[in-house]
């Protein structure tokens, strides 16, 4: 099992953050299916202020390229992603339209 850690910021507005969290308490079933169909076996998102931290555990079939292609071909995922941009803002180091940024592991015990 491989683990990936990613970061993203939310728009720093308490009302928008509250709405974002509400969506994530009831993630659409099609989104959950797209996640598991891609080879992601576990996913958690944590928040500190307006910074998000995602931990993904993936199986051997997972690739970011394949997940991106699957998402691009899925209208419901595209609808979700468009909706989430209302709440999300890219990290300062992100490329244009880039959301979640892969984090580098700098310590392990």
C-alpha positions as CSV (number, residue, x, y, z in Angstrom):
1,X,0.0,0.0,0.0
2,X,1.4,3.4,-1.0
3,X,0.5,6.7,0.7
4,X,0.3,10.2,-0.9
5,X,-0.1,13.4,1.1
6,X,-1.5,16.5,-0.6
7,X,-2.3,20.1,0.4
8,X,-4.8,22.8,-0.7
9,X,-6.1,26.0,0.7
10,X,-9.7,27.1,1.1
11,X,-11.0,30.6,0.6
12,X,-10.5,32.1,4.0
13,X,-14.1,32.8,4.8
14,X,-15.9,31.0,7.7
15,X,-19.2,30.7,5.9
16,X,-17.6,29.1,2.8
17,X,-15.5,26.8,5.0
18,X,-18.6,25.7,6.8
19,X,-20.3,25.0,3.5
20,X,-17.3,23.1,2.2
21,X,-17.3,20.9,5.3
22,X,-21.0,20.2,4.9
23,X,-20.5,19.0,1.4
24,X,-17.7,16.7,2.7
25,X,-20.0,15.2,5.4
26,X,-22.3,14.0,2.6
27,X,-20.0,13.4,-0.5
28,X,-22.0,12.5,-3.5
29,X,-22.1,8.7,-4.1
30,X,-20.7,9.1,-7.6
31,X,-17.7,10.9,-6.2
32,X,-17.0,8.2,-3.7
33,X,-17.3,5.6,-6.4
34,X,-14.9,7.5,-8.7
35,X,-12.4,7.6,-5.8
36,X,-12.5,3.9,-5.1
37,X,-12.7,2.9,-8.8
38,X,-9.4,4.6,-9.3
39,X,-7.5,2.4,-6.8
40,X,-7.7,4.7,-3.8
41,X,-8.4,2.5,-0.8
42,X,-8.5,5.1,2.0
43,X,-8.7,8.9,2.0
44,X,-8.8,11.4,4.8
45,X,-8.9,15.2,4.7
46,X,-7.9,17.4,7.7
47,X,-8.2,21.2,8.1
48,X,-6.2,23.7,10.0
49,X,-7.6,27.2,9.5
50,X,-8.0,27.4,5.7
51,X,-5.3,24.8,4.9
52,X,-6.4,21.3,3.9
53,X,-4.2,18.2,4.2
54,X,-5.2,15.0,2.4
55,X,-3.9,11.5,3.0
56,X,-4.6,8.9,0.4
57,X,-3.7,5.2,0.5
58,X,-3.7,3.6,-2.9
59,X,-3.3,0.1,-4.3
60,X,-0.8,-1.0,-7.0
61,X,-3.2,-0.1,-9.8
62,X,-3.5,3.6,-8.9
63,X,-1.9,6.3,-11.0
64,X,-2.5,10.1,-10.9
65,X,-2.6,10.1,-14.7
66,X,-5.3,7.4,-14.9
67,X,-7.3,9.1,-12.1
68,X,-7.1,12.4,-14.1
69,X,-8.3,10.7,-17.3
70,X,-11.2,9.0,-15.4
71,X,-12.2,12.3,-13.8
72,X,-12.1,14.2,-17.1
73,X,-14.4,11.6,-18.6
74,X,-16.9,11.7,-15.7
75,X,-19.5,14.5,-15.9
76,X,-20.5,14.1,-12.2
77,X,-16.9,14.4,-11.1
78,X,-16.5,17.5,-13.3
79,X,-19.7,19.0,-11.7
80,X,-18.3,18.3,-8.2
81,X,-14.9,19.8,-9.1
82,X,-16.4,22.9,-10.5
83,X,-18.6,23.3,-7.4
84,X,-15.6,22.8,-5.1
85,X,-13.6,25.7,-6.8
86,X,-16.1,28.1,-5.1
87,X,-14.4,27.1,-1.9
88,X,-10.9,26.2,-2.8
89,X,-7.9,28.4,-3.7
90,X,-4.6,27.1,-5.0
91,X,-1.5,27.2,-2.9
92,X,1.0,29.9,-3.8
93,X,3.3,27.3,-5.4
94,X,0.5,25.8,-7.6
95,X,0.4,26.1,-11.3
96,X,-2.7,27.7,-12.9
97,X,-5.8,25.6,-12.3
98,X,-3.8,23.2,-10.2
99,X,-5.6,22.1,-7.0
100,X,-4.2,19.6,-4.6
101,X,-0.3,19.8,-4.5
102,X,1.7,16.7,-3.6
103,X,3.7,17.1,-0.4
104,X,7.2,15.9,0.1
105,X,7.9,13.6,3.0
106,X,10.6,15.1,5.1
107,X,10.5,12.8,8.2
108,X,9.5,9.3,9.0
109,X,9.7,7.4,12.3
